[in-house]
């Protein structure tokens, strides 16, 4: 599977990059301000466009012009890092102003520093006056960086559909796969072929967690002796040794598994400028392409908010989830029992995720990880027929009425997708289906069918009143 594409927004300060970012993402995530230099760090978000999904990276301004001189060099350096990691670049200039020396400086940096195969789209921002736009466009070709020029107004949502089409076209030419079609646009035959390919492919497992919890040590311990002697993962007591997400293929009982060892994720406020921020990007890319996420916890450290956040990221991406508690050999019997209860309490929001208590050093229980991975992979592709689902939930509705005094207010339930299992509930008024009813339905579904290790998604769809 190809890596998830990265699209970087580059330009001098205050040309409208953050407004463009917010519009492409579809929500106000970047800080928008009239003060040049407001965005200091890259901000990353997933964009799910009609034909292509990608990670969008907003950057601070390059080429000078910021009021924050103390951070200007640092912001420029981070923008260079974004440029080096990008698969496509959106170069933004201000259509209301003449080309500046900073614009020329950014264009020169793009010529010198970007990978030669990486396409550049020149976006002339703040073009909300058609007559002035026609006059402005020719002069921006003087930058000589690309023939792909798009006048846009992010504030008024003008020209962005053409930009999205161009992004999808270029990424497709670079052999990035298109996003999976929406369920209603996919025929049963297409869905069946896609599911067969997913089931036949080697499971991709992202090893994630905070720095220095033993992620690389676990991958090493899972390797055969021959593989460890030729291609061990680099391990060190220094947090952050692993910078990139790297793939290791391991065979067990005749089946291949692709392990993606990632850099540790820290709280955003503690992410250092520079390479570590891109370690976060690589980890997010690993989650995007993973079938199963293994969240590694350190038995000798407190479970923190960041551990739960990482689990939440995996659930949002729809990957399977397994919790692995490492370094259990360092605890006595009483401490182990206390830790088991603490893990169960801390991750009550995903109690369906299997937990493996182990030690990469002693390898106790570690071989069972392959069995868990295979089970979770199978559960993510599990389907339940519509007839069975509706009989089940009609029975549950009666039970729910006897307990709560009201029936579950749905008309019809069907499974619309797998990887992860996704169910559509057709209901006259979706607002009537309370989240507590959904939790009740999911709990009963999990009691009857093996969905251990996989999130289950629910779609509420309106259905007109029947005559």
N, C-alpha and C positions, 0 to 999 in steps of 0.2 A: 504494500500500500504506500502511495506517495506521501511525503510529509505534507502537513497542512500548510498552504501558502500564506505568506506574510506580505501585506501591502503597507508601505510606509508613506506617511504624509510629511513632505519636506518643504521648507521655504524659510524666508527671513521672518523676523518677528512681526506680528500684527497684520498678516495678510489674510487672515480668516481660516487658518488651519483647524482650530478647535471647533469653530462653528460647522465647518465641513465634516469634521469627525463626528460630531453629535448627530448631524443629519443622516450620515451614512449608517451609523449605528442604530439610530432611531430613538435615542433618548439623550437627555442632558447628562453626559458623563464627564466630559472635559470642562474645565473652568473657562468661561468666556469672559473677556474683559477688554476694555479699550486700552489698557496699559500694556505696551509692548513687553514681551518676556514673561507673561503670566504663567505659561506652561513650562516648567523646568524639567520634568521627567517625562519619559514616554508613558503614554496611557494606552493600554491594549484592550481590545474588545472583539468579540466574535460578531461577524457580520454574516447573516444568513440571507444572501441575495437570491433572487428567483433561480438563477442558473449556476451559481457558484458560492460556496462558503469560504471564508478566509478570516485571518486575524488581521485587524486593522490597528496600526501603531501610529499614534499622534506624537509629535516631537516638539521640543522647544525650537526657537528660531535659530537659523544659521546666518552667518555673514554679518553679524553685528546689528546694532539698532535697538538693543534691549536697554532698559533703564537699570537693570540689575547687573552692573558690570562685574561684580564679584563672582557671579555664577556664569557669566557669558561664555568663557572658555570651556567650562565643564559641560554646559548645555550643548555647545557645538560638538564636543567630543562624543556625547551621547547620541547626537543626531548622526554622526559618522558611523557609530555602531549600528544604528537602525538601518542606515543605508547599506552597510555591508551584509546585513542579514536578510534584506528584503528580496522578495521575488518579483515585485513590481513597485514602482515609485510614482507617487502623485506629487508633482512639483507645483506648488501653489504660488501665484503672484497676484498682486492687487490690481484689478482692472481699472480702478479709479485714479491710479497714479501712473506717472511715467516710470519706465524701467530704471531701477536704481543700481548703484555700484554693488550693493549687496545681492541683488538678483543675479547680476553677472557672476559674482563670486560663488553663489550657490550653484549656478549652471556649470562653472568650471570644476567645482568639487564633484559634481555628478559625472562629468566627463572623466575625471581622473580616478575616482574612488569606487564607483559602482562596478559590479560585475558586468562584463560587456554584453552578456545575453539578457540582462534585466531591462525590460521596457520601461520607458518614462512617459507618463501622460502629463501634459502641461495644462493646468487648470487655472483659467483667468477668473479669479474670484470677484465677488461683489458686482457682477454684471446684471443689474436689474433694470437698466435703461437700454432698450434694443438699439436705438439710434447711436448712442455713444459706444455701445459694444461693437457695432460694425466698424466704427472708426478705430477702435482700440486694438482689435485682433491682429491686423497686419504687423504692427510694431513689435509684438511679442514673439514673432517668428525670428526676430533678430537674435534671440538668445541661442538659436541654433542647436538646441538640445534634442528636439523631437518634432516630428510632423503631426503628432497626435495632440491637437489643441482643442480645448473645450471651454467655452465661456459658461460660467455657472454663477448662480446666486444661492448659496446654502440657506440664507435667511428666508428666501422666497421659494425654495425647492425648485429652482429652474436649472435645467441641464443635467441633473444628477442621474436621471434614468439613462441618458446616453453614456455617462461616465461608468455606471454599473455594467452596461452592456460591453463597453470597451475593456473593463477589468476582466469580465468573464471570458471574453474572446481571447485576450492575451494569455490568461492563465491556462485556458484550454489548449492553446497552441504549445504551451510549455509542458503539456501532458499532466496537468493537475486534473483530477477527476471532477466531473460535475456533481453537484449535490444530488442526493437521492430525491426522486420525485415525491410530491405529496401523495398520501395514500389514495385520494380520490382520482389521481391521474395515472395510477399504476394498474395495469391489467393483472389478473390473477396469474397469467403465464409469466409476466415480467417479475412479479413478486416472488413466484416460486423459483425462478432461475436465480434471482438475487439471493434468496435464502440458501439455496444449494451451494452457491459460491462461498457465502459467509461460513456455512457449516464445514465446508471442505478445507478452508484456509487455516493455516497454523494460527492459533490464538495469539494475539498481541497483548502482552502484559506490561503495564506501566508500573514500575517500582517507584513510589513517591513517599515523601515524608520530610520532616525537618532535617537540617544538616547533621551529619555524624550520628545517625541512628543505626547505621549498619546496612544500608541499602546495597552497596557494592559487595559487602561481605556475604550477604545472603545469596546474591547472584553467583559469587565464587563458590559458595558451599553447594549450590545446586548443580554446578558443572561436574562433568566426569573428571577423573584424575588426569586424563590425557589433555582435556580441554583446559584445565587449570594450569597445566605446565606450559601451554603454548599461547594462551590468550586470557590471562587473568585480568579482572577489573582492578584498577588502581585503588588502593585503600590507604587511608591515613587517619591519624587522630585529629588532624586539622580539619575543622568544618569547612565544607565547600570545595573539597578536592575535585569532585565531579562537576565540571562546568557544563557540558553538553549532555543531551539525551542520546545514549548510544545503544545499539541493538546487539543482543547476544542470542544466538540460536542454541537451544539446549534440547536434546532428545531424551525422552523418558518413555519406556515401554513401547518403543516403535513410533512414537508421535513427537512431532516438533512443536516447540513453544518459543516464541520470540519475546525475549525480555528486554524492555526499554528501561535502562537504568538512568535516572534523572538526577539533576542537581537538587539540593535541598531547598524547600520553599520556606522563606522566613516571612514574618509580618511585613506588610508593605512599608511601614515606617522604618524598618530596619534593613531594607534592601539597599545595599551599597550602590552608589552610582557606578556605571561601567558594566563589567562582564556579568556580575551577579544578577543584574536586572534582566539580562538576556538569558540567564539560566532559568528564570521564572518563565520567560517566553517559551523556551524549549520544553519546559515541563508542561505548560498548557498545550503545546503542540502534541506532546506525547499522549496526553489525555484525549485529545481530539481523535487520535488514530488508534486508541487502545480498545480492546474488547473487555479486558479485566484490569482493574486497578488494585494493586496491593499497597495498602497504606502501612508503612512500617513505623512502629512505636518503640520507644526505648523504655524498657522495664525499669530502668534506674532513674527515670525522670518523670516529673508530673505531666499528666495529660493536659495540654493547653488548648486555648481557644483556636490556635492555628491548626492543630491536629483535626479538630472538628471541621474547620473551614476547608481543609484539603479533602476530607470525606465528602463535604457538601459539593465541592467542585466536581468530583467524580460522579456523584449522583446527578448533578445538573447535566453532565455530558452523557448520561445514560449508560455508562460502563458498568460492568459487574464490579463488586467491591468485596475485598477480603482484608481483614485486619490481621496483621502479623506483629506480635509483640516479641521483640528481640531482646537478647541479653538476659534471659530468664535464669541462666546459670549463676548469675550474680546475686540472686535472692534466696533467702531461706524459706522454709515451708510456710511459715506464718505470713511472710511478706507476699508470697505468691498468691495465697488465698485472698488476701486483702486486695491485691492488684486485680484479680479476676472480677471481683465485685465492682471495683472502681471503673474498669473498662466497660462492663455491662451498663453501669449507670451513665457514664459519659457519652456513650454512643447509643442511647435508647432510641434516638431518632432513626437509626438504621439497624435495629436489632435483628433484622433479617440477614445481615452480613456475617458470614462465618468468621470466627476468631481462632487463630493458631498461635499458641504460646510456644516459643522455641528459642534456640540459640544458634546463631551462625557458627559459633566457635565449636560447640559440641555436636551440632546437627540433630539434636533431640527433636523428634516430631517433624523435622523439616521435610523429609521425603513425602509426607502426607499433603504437602502443598500442591503437588501435581494433581492429586485426586480432587482437591478442592477447586483448582482452576478449571479442570475439565467439567466438573459438575456445574459450576457457575456458567461456563460457556454454553453448556447444553440448556440450562435453565433460561438463558437470555433468548434462545431461539425457540422456546416452547410455545405451542399454539393450542388453544382450546376452541372447539367448534362452537358456532353460534347457538345451535340447539341446546348443547350442554350448558353453555353460559346462561342462557335465559331461563332454563329450568332451575339452575342453581340460584339465580338471583330472585326468581319468583318465590322460591322457598325461603330465602333469606328475608325477603320483604315481609312475609308473614311472621317470621321470628322477630324481626325488628319492630313490627307493630305490637306484638305481645309484650315487648320490653319497654318501648318508648311511647307506645300509644298511637303511632302513625306509621303508615307504610312508606317504603322507599319510593320517592316520586319519579320513577323512571318508566319509560315505555318499552325500551329495547336496549340490549347490550350486545356488542360484537367486538371481537379483537381485530384491530385494523393493521397491526404491524408487530414485528418482533425486533430484537436487538436495539432497545429493550422491548419487552412485551408492553403493548399499548392498547388500551381498551376505550372504545367510544360508547358513551351513555347518551342515548337519545331521550330528550325530556322536553315537555311543553315549555317550561320556564326554567332554564338552567340555574337561575338565582335561588330556586327552591331547594336545590341539592346542596345541603350544608356539608362542610368539610368533615364533620363528625360522621356523617353517613358514608362518605367515601372511605374514611378510615375503617369503619365497620366492614364495608364490602371488601376492602383489600385484606384485612385481617382474616376474614373467613375464606377468601380465595387462597391465601397462602397456607391456611390450615389444610386445605383439600388437595392442593397441587404444589409440586416442588419448584418454588420460585426463590429458593435460598440464594443469596448473593447477587440478586439482580433487582434494580429498581423497577417498579411497575408504574406506568403512566396512565392517566385518565384524561380523556377529552370529553367535555360536556358540550353536546350539540343540541340545538333547539329543534323541536318537532312540532309542526302545526297541529292544532286541535283537530281530532278526528271527527268526521261528520257522524 
